Amino acid sequence: MGLKSVFVAGLMGLALSFNVQAAEKRYAVSMHGDIKYGPDFTHFDYTNPNAPKGGTIRLYAPGSTFDTLNPFTMKGVPAYASSLPYETLTTQSMDEPFTAYGLLAETIEMPDDRSWVAFHLRKEARWHDGQPVTADDVVFSFNTLVKEGHPRYRIYYGDVEGVEKTGERSVKFTFKNDENRELAMIIGQLPILPKHYWADTDFTKTTLQPPLGSGPYKIKSFESGRNIVFERVKDYWGKNLAVNAGQNNFDEIRFDYYRDDTVAVEAFKGGAFDFRYENVAKNWATAYNIPEVKNGLIQKLRFQHEVGAGMQAFVYNIRRDKFKNPLVRQALAYAFDFDWANKNLFHDEYTRTASYFANSELAASGLPSGRELEILEKYRGQIPEEVFTKEYQPPKTDGSGNIRSNLKTAVGLLKQAGYGIKDKKLVNLKTGEPLSFEILLQASPAWERIVLPFKKNLSRLGIDVSVRMVDTAQYKERTDTFDYDIIVDVLGQSQSPGNEQYDYWTSAAADRQGSRNSIGLKNPVIDELVDLVVNAPSREELVVRTHALDRVLLWGHYVIPNWHLKSARILAWNKFGMPDVWAKYNPGYSAWAFWWFDAEKAEKLKDMRK
């Protein structure tokens, strides 16, 4: 599941019954295949179990403000990293595709058919007020999040039949069927909330009251819209667990807010914060040619990884009539000149994305054959014929900026869709309505310089395009309610796609405010393909089923694919230690979680900056 556990989770416990299958208690469970770390492991390979504790790390939070410390509902703008005080039943390793090890749960039980799962909590697990974490907390968490939390929980855990307490520290989750094999895994990712804390507090409302958690950090202080500071819990109950060894090393973690990324870059170079994950190629190539990098005061690091890139793209909102015709969607893609942008804006850093599951074995390639073709044949006539005859590739150019031939192709497609030029405007020849739309962006100068050339090319087709940049709160409100024509969205994917696909692509999620179905898909074939992916019985079957889903999505022309990077670009002031091993599924933006404060380096850095 990759990093899905940061945003969603699930839980289950064991009920003793005469008619359930026998199941052994396990310290870890895997979606498909082997478990890397044995029951007596002491730490993950990509951590340093001897890392010292202490010091502060100062980090960057994008955006303008926040108005709630409850990240689990749709209301308000949650503070950055506000889920940090909470824990889940299990935690995932970052060097295996999808293996979960017990965190709050000491052991996990499930039968071979995975029709239920049970968790037995560690007796030492404690909330920050000293009260034990109980089975009642787990039941409360599930029911509250599904009924009152963000709508994604209802989708994600839609196949859970029920949850019951089977002992003081034991809980069982029963499923509606035994087909959704991932459900027994992702239920362990459920954020566990303290029932006694929320008993007299309305969970559905925004709050700036620091929450009660059980994790290694709690909120120390905050200034809304300026910063939030977490402090390490000195008597944290789980500090000696193998899954935590070498982590949670800083005494304080501070996030400072920056509305403008350009300002943030300058603030970092000036020493205002310590760690930056650089996602702007121009910055990486030009912004850090400074003495502090050359003399080693700032480390400029690049780490290769195997993290699935998913799909970043210009996303059409096909709830809008203007985007319902796939020929229109396909045509507009010919006006985006990635090759020119990569050469002139990105310093040739990026690879064009051509799959919703890019940078992984889950990405479709070539033409379908074998088992994959067998799956798709059922839908012949209901899906684009190109699924069977062509390998999908987004439009290409020579990078010169001259895209005359691409625009000619676009004109032909638009003509097929019933559009023509009248008074220098592209109009629907039946209705006379001009084709115009807005591209909505969360305020970012970096994105503005990318979108404006796209807008210029679209204007050559007679299309009137406006680019609207809004602040964090407005952007969240508009995207939650699907109030946009086109947005830039990141549809992230893990090495083991599963239940989150319901939230991305299915009819059930299309009209549910706050869902990740930003496209507005309502397609019964895609619904069935998602079911197949979620219910895949083996890794091999998961791969071919995901290929089939990928192809159908690609040939629907629902997005204009952007680009991806196969490495993590990181800059850090040279006062930290870091492990020798980089986890291959670590995307990089949270690499600091495995680092530690090096007092000797920090003192040397201080002296050199005088």
Secondary structure by P-SEA (a helix, b strand, c coil): ccccccccccbbbbbbcccccbbbbbccccccccccccccccccccccccbbbbbbbbbbbccccccccccccccccccccccccccccbbbbcccccccccccccbbbbcccccbbbbbccccccccccccccaaaaaaaaaaaaacccaaaaaaaccccccccccccbbbbbcccccccccccccccccccccccccccccccccccbbbbcccccccccccccbbbbbccccccccccccccccccccbbbbbbbccaaaaaaaaaacccccccccccccccccccccccccccccbbbbbbbcccccccccccccccccccaaaaaaaaaaccaaaaaaccccccccccccccccccccccccccaaaaaaaccccccccccccccccccccccccccaaaaaaaaaaaaaaacccccccccccccccccbbbbbbbcccaaaaaaaaaaaaaaaaacbbbbbbbbcaaaaaaaaaaccccccccccccccccccccccccccccccccccccccccccaaaaaaaaaaaacccaaaaaaaaaaaaaaaaacccccccccccbbbbbbccccccccccccccccccccccccccaaaaaaaaaaac
